[in-house]
Amino acid sequence: MDALIDFGRPRAIRLAVLIDRGHRELPIRADHVGKNVPTSREEIVHVRVSEFDGVDEVAIARQARAADAAGADR
């Protein structure tokens, strides 16, 4: 938002997102949402688009916990 304000004071700032997980860490919510995907905090959403990745897809993966990762090193 600071970068936008460097160009002058806008009348409004609208946020568009492809995937909304629903976990709010800031008091900001998207004005336009492509898809609502309820996830747990341990899950990560990977979005791939054909222009960069060669495929259009959304995948949900479970994040490795710190204790699990430490055990894998043994």
All heavy atoms as a GROMACS GRO file, in nm:
protein
  572
    1MET      N    1   0.081  -0.118   0.000
    1MET     CA    2   0.000   0.000   0.000
    1MET      C    3   0.086   0.125   0.000
    1MET      O    4   0.050   0.224  -0.062
    1MET     CB    5  -0.096  -0.002   0.118
    1MET     CG    6  -0.207  -0.104   0.102
    1MET     SD    7  -0.340  -0.091   0.224
    1MET     CE    8  -0.257  -0.149   0.369
    2ASP      N    9   0.200   0.119   0.068
    2ASP     CA   10   0.290   0.234   0.069
    2ASP      C   11   0.338   0.268  -0.071
    2ASP      O   12   0.348   0.385  -0.107
    2ASP     CB   13   0.410   0.208   0.160
    2ASP     CG   14   0.373   0.205   0.307
    2ASP    OD1   15   0.269   0.266   0.343
    2ASP    OD2   16   0.445   0.142   0.385
    3ALA      N   17   0.366   0.167  -0.152
    3ALA     CA   18   0.411   0.190  -0.289
    3ALA      C   19   0.302   0.260  -0.371
    3ALA      O   20   0.333   0.345  -0.455
    3ALA     CB   21   0.451   0.059  -0.354
    4LEU      N   22   0.177   0.224  -0.349
    4LEU     CA   23   0.068   0.290  -0.420
    4LEU      C   24   0.056   0.436  -0.380
    4LEU      O   25   0.034   0.524  -0.463
    4LEU     CB   26  -0.065   0.219  -0.393
    4LEU     CG   27  -0.079   0.079  -0.449
    4LEU    CD1   28  -0.207   0.015  -0.399
    4LEU    CD2   29  -0.078   0.082  -0.601
    5ILE      N   30   0.072   0.464  -0.254
    5ILE     CA   31   0.058   0.600  -0.204
    5ILE      C   32   0.173   0.688  -0.253
    5ILE      O   33   0.157   0.810  -0.268
    5ILE     CB   34   0.046   0.599  -0.050
    5ILE    CG1   35  -0.088   0.534  -0.013
    5ILE    CG2   36   0.055   0.738   0.010
    5ILE    CD1   37  -0.110   0.508   0.132
    6ASP      N   38   0.288   0.627  -0.286
    6ASP     CA   39   0.399   0.704  -0.343
    6ASP      C   40   0.359   0.771  -0.474
    6ASP      O   41   0.416   0.872  -0.514
    6ASP     CB   42   0.521   0.614  -0.367
    6ASP     CG   43   0.588   0.574  -0.236
    6ASP    OD1   44   0.562   0.640  -0.133
    6ASP    OD2   45   0.666   0.477  -0.238
    7PHE      N   46   0.260   0.716  -0.546
    7PHE     CA   47   0.212   0.774  -0.671
    7PHE      C   48   0.106   0.882  -0.647
    7PHE      O   49   0.061   0.946  -0.740
    7PHE     CB   50   0.152   0.665  -0.760
    7PHE     CG   51   0.254   0.572  -0.816
    7PHE    CD1   52   0.269   0.445  -0.763
    7PHE    CD2   53   0.336   0.610  -0.921
    7PHE    CE1   54   0.364   0.358  -0.814
    7PHE    CE2   55   0.432   0.524  -0.973
    7PHE     CZ   56   0.445   0.398  -0.919
    8GLY      N   57   0.063   0.900  -0.525
    8GLY     CA   58  -0.042   0.995  -0.490
    8GLY      C   59  -0.149   0.923  -0.411
    8GLY      O   60  -0.152   0.801  -0.402
    9ARG      N   61  -0.238   0.999  -0.352
    9ARG     CA   62  -0.343   0.938  -0.269
    9ARG      C   63  -0.455   0.884  -0.356
    9ARG      O   64  -0.526   0.960  -0.423
    9ARG     CB   65  -0.398   1.043  -0.173
    9ARG     CG   66  -0.505   0.990  -0.082
    9ARG     CD   67  -0.534   1.087   0.031
    9ARG     NE   68  -0.658   1.062   0.098
    9ARG     CZ   69  -0.685   0.956   0.175
    9ARG    NH1   70  -0.597   0.862   0.189
    9ARG    NH2   71  -0.801   0.943   0.235
   10PRO      N   72  -0.474   0.751  -0.355
   10PRO     CA   73  -0.583   0.693  -0.434
   10PRO      C   74  -0.718   0.714  -0.366
   10PRO      O   75  -0.725   0.728  -0.244
   10PRO     CB   76  -0.547   0.545  -0.439
   10PRO     CG   77  -0.468   0.522  -0.316
   10PRO     CD   78  -0.394   0.650  -0.289
   11ARG      N   79  -0.825   0.715  -0.446
   11ARG     CA   80  -0.959   0.724  -0.389
   11ARG      C   81  -0.995   0.596  -0.316
   11ARG      O   82  -1.067   0.597  -0.217
   11ARG     CB   83  -1.063   0.752  -0.497
   11ARG     CG   84  -1.064   0.895  -0.542
   11ARG     CD   85  -1.176   0.922  -0.635
   11ARG     NE   86  -1.145   0.857  -0.762
   11ARG     CZ   87  -1.234   0.820  -0.852
   11ARG    NH1   88  -1.361   0.841  -0.832
   11ARG    NH2   89  -1.196   0.762  -0.963
   12ALA      N   90  -0.945   0.483  -0.369
   12ALA     CA   91  -0.974   0.352  -0.307
   12ALA      C   92  -0.864   0.254  -0.346
   12ALA      O   93  -0.801   0.268  -0.450
   12ALA     CB   94  -1.109   0.300  -0.354
   13ILE      N   95  -0.842   0.156  -0.261
   13ILE     CA   96  -0.752   0.044  -0.290
   13ILE      C   97  -0.836  -0.081  -0.279
   13ILE      O   98  -0.900  -0.106  -0.177
   13ILE     CB   99  -0.633   0.038  -0.192
   13ILE    CG1  100  -0.548   0.164  -0.204
   13ILE    CG2  101  -0.551  -0.088  -0.218
   13ILE    CD1  102  -0.437   0.173  -0.101
   14ARG      N  103  -0.840  -0.161  -0.385
   14ARG     CA  104  -0.917  -0.285  -0.386
   14ARG      C  105  -0.821  -0.401  -0.402
   14ARG      O  106  -0.725  -0.392  -0.477
   14ARG     CB  107  -1.020  -0.281  -0.498
   14ARG     CG  108  -1.116  -0.163  -0.480
   14ARG     CD  109  -1.225  -0.160  -0.580
   14ARG     NE  110  -1.311  -0.275  -0.572
   14ARG     CZ  111  -1.422  -0.284  -0.499
   14ARG    NH1  112  -1.458  -0.182  -0.425
   14ARG    NH2  113  -1.496  -0.392  -0.500
   15LEU      N  114  -0.848  -0.509  -0.332
   15LEU     CA  115  -0.762  -0.626  -0.334
   15LEU      C  116  -0.833  -0.743  -0.401
   15LEU      O  117  -0.946  -0.776  -0.368
   15LEU     CB  118  -0.725  -0.666  -0.190
   15LEU     CG  119  -0.644  -0.793  -0.172
   15LEU    CD1  120  -0.508  -0.781  -0.239
   15LEU    CD2  121  -0.629  -0.825  -0.024
   16ALA      N  122  -0.765  -0.804  -0.498
   16ALA     CA  123  -0.817  -0.924  -0.565
   16ALA      C  124  -0.721  -1.040  -0.538
   16ALA      O  125  -0.600  -1.022  -0.543
   16ALA     CB  126  -0.828  -0.901  -0.716
   17VAL      N  127  -0.776  -1.156  -0.503
   17VAL     CA  128  -0.694  -1.275  -0.476
   17VAL      C  129  -0.751  -1.394  -0.553
   17VAL      O  130  -0.870  -1.401  -0.579
   17VAL     CB  131  -0.688  -1.309  -0.325
   17VAL    CG1  132  -0.622  -1.197  -0.247
   17VAL    CG2  133  -0.825  -1.338  -0.269
   18LEU      N  134  -0.662  -1.485  -0.591
   18LEU     CA  135  -0.708  -1.607  -0.658
   18LEU      C  136  -0.768  -1.704  -0.557
   18LEU      O  137  -0.872  -1.763  -0.580
   18LEU     CB  138  -0.591  -1.674  -0.731
   18LEU     CG  139  -0.534  -1.600  -0.850
   18LEU    CD1  140  -0.411  -1.671  -0.903
   18LEU    CD2  141  -0.638  -1.585  -0.959
   19ILE      N  142  -0.699  -1.723  -0.444
   19ILE     CA  143  -0.742  -1.819  -0.342
   19ILE      C  144  -0.747  -1.747  -0.207
   19ILE      O  145  -0.652  -1.683  -0.167
   19ILE     CB  146  -0.642  -1.937  -0.330
   19ILE    CG1  147  -0.626  -2.008  -0.463
   19ILE    CG2  148  -0.685  -2.033  -0.219
   19ILE    CD1  149  -0.748  -2.082  -0.511
   20ASP      N  150  -0.861  -1.759  -0.138
   20ASP     CA  151  -0.875  -1.704  -0.003
   20ASP      C  152  -0.885  -1.821   0.094
   20ASP      O  153  -0.980  -1.898   0.089
   20ASP     CB  154  -1.000  -1.617   0.005
   20ASP     CG  155  -1.015  -1.548   0.141
   20ASP    OD1  156  -0.930  -1.572   0.230
   20ASP    OD2  157  -1.110  -1.472   0.157
   21ARG      N  158  -0.784  -1.836   0.180
   21ARG     CA  159  -0.783  -1.943   0.279
   21ARG      C  160  -0.868  -1.911   0.400
   21ARG      O  161  -0.904  -1.998   0.478
   21ARG     CB  162  -0.639  -1.969   0.325
   21ARG     CG  163  -0.549  -2.013   0.213
   21ARG     CD  164  -0.408  -2.030   0.262
   21ARG     NE  165  -0.406  -2.122   0.374
   21ARG     CZ  166  -0.305  -2.134   0.457
   21ARG    NH1  167  -0.199  -2.059   0.444
   21ARG    NH2  168  -0.310  -2.219   0.556
   22GLY      N  169  -0.894  -1.782   0.423
   22GLY     CA  170  -0.976  -1.742   0.536
   22GLY      C  171  -0.900  -1.710   0.662
   22GLY      O  172  -0.958  -1.663   0.759
   23HIS      N  173  -0.770  -1.732   0.664
   23HIS     CA  174  -0.690  -1.702   0.784
   23HIS      C  175  -0.649  -1.556   0.780
   23HIS      O  176  -0.574  -1.514   0.694
   23HIS     CB  177  -0.563  -1.789   0.790
   23HIS     CG  178  -0.591  -1.935   0.779
   23HIS    ND1  179  -0.646  -2.008   0.881
   23HIS    CD2  180  -0.575  -2.022   0.676
   23HIS    CE1  181  -0.660  -2.133   0.843
   23HIS    NE2  182  -0.618  -2.144   0.719
   24ARG      N  183  -0.699  -1.478   0.872
   24ARG     CA  184  -0.670  -1.335   0.874
   24ARG      C  185  -0.560  -1.305   0.975
   24ARG      O  186  -0.572  -1.336   1.092
   24ARG     CB  187  -0.794  -1.254   0.912
   24ARG     CG  188  -0.911  -1.272   0.820
   24ARG     CD  189  -0.890  -1.193   0.692
   24ARG     NE  190  -1.002  -1.212   0.602
   24ARG     CZ  191  -1.003  -1.298   0.500
   24ARG    NH1  192  -0.898  -1.372   0.475
   24ARG    NH2  193  -1.107  -1.311   0.423
   25GLU      N  194  -0.449  -1.247   0.925
   25GLU     CA  195  -0.342  -1.202   1.014
   25GLU      C  196  -0.338  -1.051   1.020
   25GLU      O  197  -0.283  -0.994   1.112
   25GLU     CB  198  -0.208  -1.257   0.965
   25GLU     CG  199  -0.200  -1.409   0.976
   25GLU     CD  200  -0.067  -1.464   0.933
   25GLU    OE1  201   0.030  -1.386   0.925
   25GLU    OE2  202  -0.061  -1.583   0.907
   26LEU      N  203  -0.397  -0.987   0.920
   26LEU     CA  204  -0.407  -0.842   0.917
   26LEU      C  205  -0.554  -0.805   0.902
   26LEU      O  206  -0.633  -0.884   0.851
   26LEU     CB  207  -0.328  -0.785   0.798
   26LEU     CG  208  -0.177  -0.809   0.800
   26LEU    CD1  209  -0.117  -0.766   0.667
   26LEU    CD2  210  -0.112  -0.735   0.914
   27PRO      N  211  -0.592  -0.685   0.941
   27PRO     CA  212  -0.733  -0.645   0.927
   27PRO      C  213  -0.765  -0.603   0.783
   27PRO      O  214  -0.821  -0.498   0.758
   27PRO     CB  215  -0.745  -0.529   1.026
   27PRO     CG  216  -0.609  -0.470   1.029
   27PRO     CD  217  -0.514  -0.586   1.013
   28ILE      N  218  -0.725  -0.686   0.687
   28ILE     CA  219  -0.749  -0.659   0.545
   28ILE      C  220  -0.818  -0.782   0.487
   28ILE      O  221  -0.776  -0.894   0.511
   28ILE     CB  222  -0.616  -0.635   0.470
   28ILE    CG1  223  -0.544  -0.514   0.528
   28ILE    CG2  224  -0.641  -0.617   0.320
   28ILE    CD1  225  -0.405  -0.496   0.475
   29ARG      N  226  -0.923  -0.760   0.409
   29ARG     CA  227  -0.986  -0.872   0.341
   29ARG      C  228  -1.000  -0.840   0.194
   29ARG      O  229  -1.006  -0.724   0.154
   29ARG     CB  230  -1.119  -0.909   0.404
   29ARG     CG  231  -1.235  -0.820   0.376
   29ARG     CD  232  -1.362  -0.882   0.433
   29ARG     NE  233  -1.488  -0.824   0.410
   29ARG     CZ  234  -1.532  -0.756   0.306
   29ARG    NH1  235  -1.455  -0.731   0.209
   29ARG    NH2  236  -1.652  -0.710   0.297
   30ALA      N  237  -1.003  -0.943   0.112
   30ALA     CA  238  -1.008  -0.925  -0.033
   30ALA      C  239  -1.146  -0.874  -0.076
   30ALA      O  240  -1.248  -0.917  -0.023
   30ALA     CB  241  -0.978  -1.056  -0.102
   31ASP      N  242  -1.146  -0.784  -0.173
   31ASP     CA  243  -1.270  -0.734  -0.230
   31ASP      C  244  -1.323  -0.830  -0.338
   31ASP      O  245  -1.443  -0.836  -0.362
   31ASP     CB  246  -1.248  -0.596  -0.291
   31ASP     CG  247  -1.204  -0.494  -0.188
   31ASP    OD1  248  -1.281  -0.469  -0.095
   31ASP    OD2  249  -1.092  -0.442  -0.200
   32HIS      N  250  -1.232  -0.900  -0.403
   32HIS     CA  251  -1.267  -0.993  -0.510
   32HIS      C  252  -1.192  -1.124  -0.487
   32HIS      O  253  -1.070  -1.123  -0.474
   32HIS     CB  254  -1.229  -0.936  -0.647
   32HIS     CG  255  -1.282  -0.799  -0.669
   32HIS    ND1  256  -1.412  -0.774  -0.708
   32HIS    CD2  257  -1.224  -0.676  -0.655
   32HIS    CE1  258  -1.431  -0.644  -0.718
   32HIS    NE2  259  -1.318  -0.582  -0.686
   33VAL      N  260  -1.265  -1.236  -0.480
   33VAL     CA  261  -1.204  -1.366  -0.450
   33VAL      C  262  -1.239  -1.463  -0.562
   33VAL      O  263  -1.356  -1.477  -0.599
   33VAL     CB  264  -1.256  -1.421  -0.316
   33VAL    CG1  265  -1.201  -1.560  -0.289
   33VAL    CG2  266  -1.219  -1.327  -0.203
   34GLY      N  267  -1.136  -1.531  -0.615
   34GLY     CA  268  -1.160  -1.632  -0.718
   34GLY      C  269  -1.225  -1.756  -0.658
   34GLY      O  270  -1.323  -1.808  -0.710
   35LYS      N  271  -1.171  -1.805  -0.546
   35LYS     CA  272  -1.223  -1.927  -0.483
   35LYS      C  273  -1.190  -1.923  -0.335
   35LYS      O  274  -1.079  -1.890  -0.295
   35LYS     CB  275  -1.156  -2.049  -0.548
   35LYS     CG  276  -1.200  -2.181  -0.498
   35LYS     CD  277  -1.335  -2.217  -0.553
   35LYS     CE  278  -1.372  -2.358  -0.512
   35LYS     NZ  279  -1.508  -2.389  -0.540
   36ASN      N  280  -1.288  -1.957  -0.252
   36ASN     CA  281  -1.266  -1.974  -0.108
   36ASN      C  282  -1.227  -2.119  -0.083
   36ASN      O  283  -1.301  -2.210  -0.122
   36ASN     CB  284  -1.392  -1.940  -0.029
   36ASN     CG  285  -1.418  -1.792  -0.024
   36ASN    OD1  286  -1.332  -1.716   0.015
   36ASN    ND2  287  -1.536  -1.752  -0.066
   37VAL      N  288  -1.111  -2.140  -0.021
   37VAL     CA  289  -1.063  -2.275   0.008
   37VAL      C  290  -1.031  -2.283   0.156
   37VAL      O  291  -0.926  -2.234   0.200
   37VAL     CB  292  -0.937  -2.308  -0.076
   37VAL    CG1  293  -0.885  -2.447  -0.042
   37VAL    CG2  294  -0.965  -2.295  -0.223
   38PRO      N  295  -1.122  -2.340   0.237
   38PRO     CA  296  -1.093  -2.352   0.379
   38PRO      C  297  -0.977  -2.450   0.403
   38PRO      O  298  -0.979  -2.560   0.349
   38PRO     CB  299  -1.222  -2.404   0.440
   38PRO     CG  300  -1.315  -2.434   0.329
   38PRO     CD  301  -1.252  -2.392   0.201
   39THR      N  302  -0.878  -2.407   0.477
   39THR     CA  303  -0.763  -2.491   0.507
   39THR      C  304  -0.728  -2.478   0.655
   39THR      O  305  -0.771  -2.384   0.721
   39THR     CB  306  -0.639  -2.448   0.426
   39THR    OG1  307  -0.606  -2.313   0.461
   39THR    CG2  308  -0.662  -2.458   0.277
   40SER      N  309  -0.649  -2.572   0.702
   40SER     CA  310  -0.596  -2.560   0.838
   40SER      C  311  -0.469  -2.476   0.831
   40SER      O  312  -0.414  -2.453   0.723
   40SER     CB  313  -0.565  -2.698   0.896
   40SER     OG  314  -0.452  -2.754   0.832
   41ARG      N  315  -0.420  -2.434   0.944
   41ARG     CA  316  -0.297  -2.353   0.946
   41ARG      C  317  -0.175  -2.435   0.905
   41ARG      O  318  -0.073  -2.380   0.868
   41ARG     CB  319  -0.277  -2.291   1.082
   41ARG     CG  320  -0.384  -2.188   1.114
   41ARG     CD  321  -0.328  -2.076   1.196
   41ARG     NE  322  -0.430  -1.978   1.226
   41ARG     CZ  323  -0.443  -1.864   1.162
   41ARG    NH1  324  -0.363  -1.834   1.064
   41ARG    NH2  325  -0.538  -1.778   1.194
   42GLU      N  326  -0.184  -2.569   0.912
   42GLU     CA  327  -0.071  -2.654   0.873
   42GLU      C  328  -0.067  -2.679   0.722
   42GLU      O  329   0.027  -2.739   0.673
   42GLU     CB  330  -0.077  -2.789   0.946
   42GLU     CG  331  -0.050  -2.780   1.095
   42GLU     CD  332  -0.174  -2.738   1.174
   42GLU    OE1  333  -0.286  -2.772   1.131
   42GLU    OE2  334  -0.158  -2.668   1.275
   43GLU      N  335  -0.168  -2.636   0.650
   43GLU     CA  336  -0.173  -2.661   0.506
   43GLU      C  337  -0.125  -2.539   0.428
   43GLU      O  338  -0.147  -2.425   0.469
   43GLU     CB  339  -0.315  -2.697   0.464
   43GLU     CG  340  -0.359  -2.831   0.519
   43GLU     CD  341  -0.503  -2.862   0.488
   43GLU    OE1  342  -0.588  -2.771   0.498
   43GLU    OE2  343  -0.531  -2.978   0.454
   44ILE      N  344  -0.060  -2.566   0.316
   44ILE     CA  345  -0.009  -2.462   0.228
   44ILE      C  346  -0.081  -2.476   0.094
   44ILE      O  347  -0.100  -2.587   0.044
   44ILE     CB  348   0.142  -2.479   0.204
   44ILE    CG1  349   0.218  -2.470   0.336
   44ILE    CG2  350   0.194  -2.375   0.106
   44ILE    CD1  351   0.365  -2.506   0.321
   45VAL      N  352  -0.119  -2.365   0.035
   45VAL     CA  353  -0.183  -2.366  -0.096
   45VAL      C  354  -0.079  -2.325  -0.200
   45VAL      O  355  -0.017  -2.220  -0.189
   45VAL     CB  356  -0.304  -2.269  -0.100
   45VAL    CG1  357  -0.364  -2.264  -0.239
   45VAL    CG2  358  -0.408  -2.310   0.002
   46HIS      N  359  -0.057  -2.412  -0.298
   46HIS     CA  360   0.034  -2.383  -0.409
   46HIS      C  361  -0.050  -2.350  -0.531
   46HIS      O  362  -0.134  -2.431  -0.572
   46HIS     CB  363   0.122  -2.505  -0.441
   46HIS     CG  364   0.213  -2.544  -0.330
   46HIS    ND1  365   0.332  -2.481  -0.306
   46HIS    CD2  366   0.201  -2.640  -0.236
   46HIS    CE1  367   0.389  -2.537  -0.202
   46HIS    NE2  368   0.312  -2.634  -0.156
   47VAL      N  369  -0.030  -2.232  -0.589
   47VAL     CA  370  -0.101  -2.191  -0.710
   47VAL      C  371   0.000  -2.186  -0.823
   47VAL      O  372   0.104  -2.120  -0.812
   47VAL     CB  373  -0.168  -2.052  -0.692
   47VAL    CG1  374  -0.236  -2.008  -0.820
   47VAL    CG2  375  -0.266  -2.056  -0.576
   48ARG      N  376  -0.028  -2.257  -0.929
   48ARG     CA  377   0.059  -2.259  -1.047
   48ARG      C  378  -0.022  -2.208  -1.166
   48ARG      O  379  -0.136  -2.248  -1.184
   48ARG     CB  380   0.110  -2.400  -1.073
   48ARG     CG  381   0.199  -2.450  -0.960
   48ARG     CD  382   0.245  -2.592  -0.984
   48ARG     NE  383   0.325  -2.638  -0.873
   48ARG     CZ  384   0.276  -2.701  -0.766
   48ARG    NH1  385   0.149  -2.728  -0.758
   48ARG    NH2  386   0.355  -2.739  -0.669
   49VAL      N  387   0.039  -2.121  -1.245
   49VAL     CA  388  -0.028  -2.067  -1.364
   49VAL      C  389   0.054  -2.100  -1.488
   49VAL      O  390   0.178  -2.101  -1.484
   49VAL     CB  391  -0.052  -1.914  -1.353
   49VAL    CG1  392  -0.153  -1.883  -1.245
   49VAL    CG2  393   0.076  -1.840  -1.325
   50SER      N  394  -0.015  -2.128  -1.597
   50SER     CA  395   0.050  -2.180  -1.717
   50SER      C  396   0.156  -2.085  -1.772
   50SER      O  397   0.257  -2.130  -1.827
   50SER     CB  398  -0.053  -2.214  -1.824
   50SER     OG  399  -0.128  -2.100  -1.857
   51GLU      N  400   0.137  -1.955  -1.757
   51GLU     CA  401   0.235  -1.860  -1.811
   51GLU      C  402   0.372  -1.875  -1.745
   51GLU      O  403   0.474  -1.846  -1.808
   51GLU     CB  404   0.186  -1.716  -1.793
   51GLU     CG  405   0.068  -1.679  -1.880
   51GLU     CD  406  -0.067  -1.724  -1.825
   51GLU    OE1  407  -0.072  -1.782  -1.713
   51GLU    OE2  408  -0.168  -1.702  -1.893
   52PHE      N  409   0.378  -1.919  -1.622
   52PHE     CA  410   0.503  -1.934  -1.550
   52PHE      C  411   0.540  -2.080  -1.524
   52PHE      O  412   0.657  -2.116  -1.523
   52PHE     CB  413   0.498  -1.860  -1.415
   52PHE     CG  414   0.480  -1.713  -1.429
   52PHE    CD1  415   0.356  -1.656  -1.408
   52PHE    CD2  416   0.585  -1.631  -1.465
   52PHE    CE1  417   0.338  -1.519  -1.422
   52PHE    CE2  418   0.568  -1.495  -1.479
   52PHE     CZ  419   0.444  -1.438  -1.458
   53ASP      N  420   0.440  -2.165  -1.499
   53ASP     CA  421   0.464  -2.302  -1.455
   53ASP      C  422   0.428  -2.407  -1.561
   53ASP      O  423   0.451  -2.526  -1.539
   53ASP     CB  424   0.384  -2.330  -1.328
   53ASP     CG  425   0.415  -2.228  -1.219
   53ASP    OD1  426   0.533  -2.210  -1.187
   53ASP    OD2  427   0.320  -2.166  -1.168
   54GLY      N  428   0.366  -2.366  -1.670
   54GLY     CA  429   0.328  -2.461  -1.774
   54GLY      C  430   0.199  -2.536  -1.746
   54GLY      O  431   0.156  -2.618  -1.825
   55VAL      N  432   0.135  -2.506  -1.633
   55VAL     CA  433   0.011  -2.574  -1.596
   55VAL      C  434  -0.071  -2.481  -1.507
   55VAL      O  435  -0.014  -2.402  -1.432
   55VAL     CB  436   0.040  -2.708  -1.524
   55VAL    CG1  437   0.111  -2.686  -1.392
   55VAL    CG2  438  -0.085  -2.790  -1.505
   56ASP      N  439  -0.202  -2.487  -1.520
   56ASP     CA  440  -0.292  -2.414  -1.429
   56ASP      C  441  -0.342  -2.512  -1.326
   56ASP      O  442  -0.411  -2.609  -1.360
   56ASP     CB  443  -0.412  -2.355  -1.505
   56ASP     CG  444  -0.373  -2.240  -1.595
   56ASP    OD1  445  -0.280  -2.165  -1.560
   56ASP    OD2  446  -0.437  -2.224  -1.700
   57GLU      N  447  -0.304  -2.492  -1.198
   57GLU     CA  448  -0.352  -2.581  -1.093
   57GLU      C  449  -0.338  -2.518  -0.956
   57GLU      O  450  -0.258  -2.428  -0.936
   57GLU     CB  451  -0.281  -2.716  -1.097
   57GLU     CG  452  -0.147  -2.719  -1.031
   57GLU     CD  453  -0.083  -2.858  -1.029
   57GLU    OE1  454  -0.149  -2.957  -1.064
   57GLU    OE2  455   0.033  -2.865  -0.992
   58VAL      N  456  -0.421  -2.566  -0.866
   58VAL     CA  457  -0.413  -2.529  -0.726
   58VAL      C  458  -0.400  -2.658  -0.648
   58VAL      O  459  -0.480  -2.750  -0.667
   58VAL     CB  460  -0.539  -2.451  -0.680
   58VAL    CG1  461  -0.533  -2.424  -0.530
   58VAL    CG2  462  -0.553  -2.322  -0.758
   59ALA      N  463  -0.298  -2.668  -0.563
   59ALA     CA  464  -0.275  -2.789  -0.484
   59ALA      C  465  -0.260  -2.751  -0.338
   59ALA      O  466  -0.205  -2.646  -0.305
   59ALA     CB  467  -0.150  -2.861  -0.532
   60ILE      N  468  -0.310  -2.837  -0.251
   60ILE     CA  469  -0.297  -2.815  -0.106
   60ILE      C  470  -0.201  -2.920  -0.052
   60ILE      O  471  -0.217  -3.039  -0.078
   60ILE     CB  472  -0.434  -2.827  -0.036
   60ILE    CG1  473  -0.529  -2.720  -0.090
   60ILE    CG2  474  -0.417  -2.811   0.116
   60ILE    CD1  475  -0.670  -2.733  -0.038
   61ALA      N  476  -0.100  -2.874   0.022
   61ALA     CA  477  -0.001  -2.964   0.080
   61ALA      C  478   0.006  -2.940   0.230
   61ALA      O  479  -0.020  -2.829   0.278
   61ALA     CB  480   0.136  -2.940   0.018
   62ARG      N  481   0.038  -3.044   0.304
   62ARG     CA  482   0.053  -3.030   0.450
   62ARG      C  483   0.195  -2.985   0.479
   62ARG      O  484   0.291  -3.040   0.428
   62ARG     CB  485   0.023  -3.162   0.519
   62ARG     CG  486   0.010  -3.144   0.668
   62ARG     CD  487  -0.068  -3.254   0.735
   62ARG     NE  488  -0.210  -3.256   0.704
   62ARG     CZ  489  -0.303  -3.183   0.765
   62ARG    NH1  490  -0.268  -3.097   0.856
   62ARG    NH2  491  -0.429  -3.197   0.734
   63GLN      N  492   0.207  -2.882   0.559
   63GLN     CA  493   0.337  -2.826   0.596
   63GLN      C  494   0.404  -2.916   0.699
   63GLN      O  495   0.339  -2.962   0.793
   63GLN     CB  496   0.315  -2.687   0.654
   63GLN     CG  497   0.438  -2.609   0.680
   63GLN     CD  498   0.404  -2.468   0.727
   63GLN    OE1  499   0.297  -2.444   0.782
   63GLN    NE2  500   0.493  -2.375   0.705
   64ALA      N  501   0.533  -2.943   0.680
   64ALA     CA  502   0.607  -3.024   0.776
   64ALA      C  503   0.624  -2.946   0.906
   64ALA      O  504   0.657  -2.828   0.905
   64ALA     CB  505   0.744  -3.060   0.720
   65ARG      N  506   0.597  -3.011   1.016
   65ARG     CA  507   0.616  -2.946   1.146
   65ARG      C  508   0.762  -2.947   1.183
   65ARG      O  509   0.838  -3.034   1.139
   65ARG     CB  510   0.535  -3.019   1.253
   65ARG     CG  511   0.387  -3.006   1.231
   65ARG     CD  512   0.312  -3.074   1.340
   65ARG     NE  513   0.170  -3.062   1.317
   65ARG     CZ  514   0.079  -3.122   1.389
   65ARG    NH1  515   0.113  -3.201   1.488
   65ARG    NH2  516  -0.049  -3.106   1.361
   66ALA      N  517   0.805  -2.855   1.267
   66ALA     CA  518   0.946  -2.844   1.308
   66ALA      C  519   0.992  -2.975   1.375
   66ALA      O  520   1.102  -3.022   1.349
   66ALA     CB  521   0.965  -2.726   1.401
   67ALA      N  522   0.909  -3.035   1.458
   67ALA     CA  523   0.946  -3.160   1.527
   67ALA      C  524   0.961  -3.273   1.426
   67ALA      O  525   1.051  -3.356   1.437
   67ALA     CB  526   0.843  -3.195   1.632
   68ASP      N  527   0.872  -3.279   1.325
   68ASP     CA  528   0.880  -3.383   1.222
   68ASP      C  529   1.006  -3.366   1.139
   68ASP      O  530   1.072  -3.462   1.105
   68ASP     CB  531   0.758  -3.378   1.130
   68ASP     CG  532   0.628  -3.411   1.204
   68ASP    OD1  533   0.638  -3.473   1.313
   68ASP    OD2  534   0.521  -3.375   1.154
   69ALA      N  535   1.040  -3.244   1.105
   69ALA     CA  536   1.158  -3.218   1.023
   69ALA      C  537   1.285  -3.252   1.101
   69ALA      O  538   1.380  -3.306   1.044
   69ALA     CB  539   1.162  -3.070   0.981
   70ALA      N  540   1.289  -3.225   1.231
   70ALA     CA  541   1.406  -3.258   1.313
   70ALA      C  542   1.425  -3.409   1.321
   70ALA      O  543   1.536  -3.459   1.317
   70ALA     CB  544   1.392  -3.198   1.452
   71GLY      N  545   1.316  -3.484   1.327
   71GLY     CA  546   1.324  -3.629   1.334
   71GLY      C  547   1.372  -3.688   1.203
   71GLY      O  548   1.435  -3.793   1.201
   72ALA      N  549   1.346  -3.623   1.091
   72ALA     CA  550   1.388  -3.673   0.960
   72ALA      C  551   1.538  -3.660   0.942
   72ALA      O  552   1.598  -3.732   0.862
   72ALA     CB  553   1.316  -3.596   0.850
   73ASP      N  554   1.604  -3.572   1.016
   73ASP     CA  555   1.747  -3.551   1.003
   73ASP      C  556   1.828  -3.660   1.074
   73ASP      O  557   1.946  -3.673   1.055
   73ASP     CB  558   1.788  -3.415   1.061
   73ASP     CG  559   1.736  -3.300   0.976
   73ASP    OD1  560   1.707  -3.323   0.857
   73ASP    OD2  561   1.723  -3.188   1.030
   74ARG      N  562   1.762  -3.738   1.157
   74ARG     CA  563   1.835  -3.838   1.237
   74ARG      C  564   1.864  -3.962   1.158
   74ARG      O  565   1.815  -4.005   1.067
   74ARG     CB  566   1.753  -3.876   1.360
   74ARG     CG  567   1.743  -3.758   1.452
   74ARG     CD  568   1.662  -3.795   1.572
   74ARG     NE  569   1.633  -3.671   1.646
   74ARG     CZ  570   1.561  -3.669   1.752
   74ARG    NH1  571   1.511  -3.777   1.802
   74ARG    NH2  572   1.539  -3.557   1.814
   0.00000   0.00000   0.00000
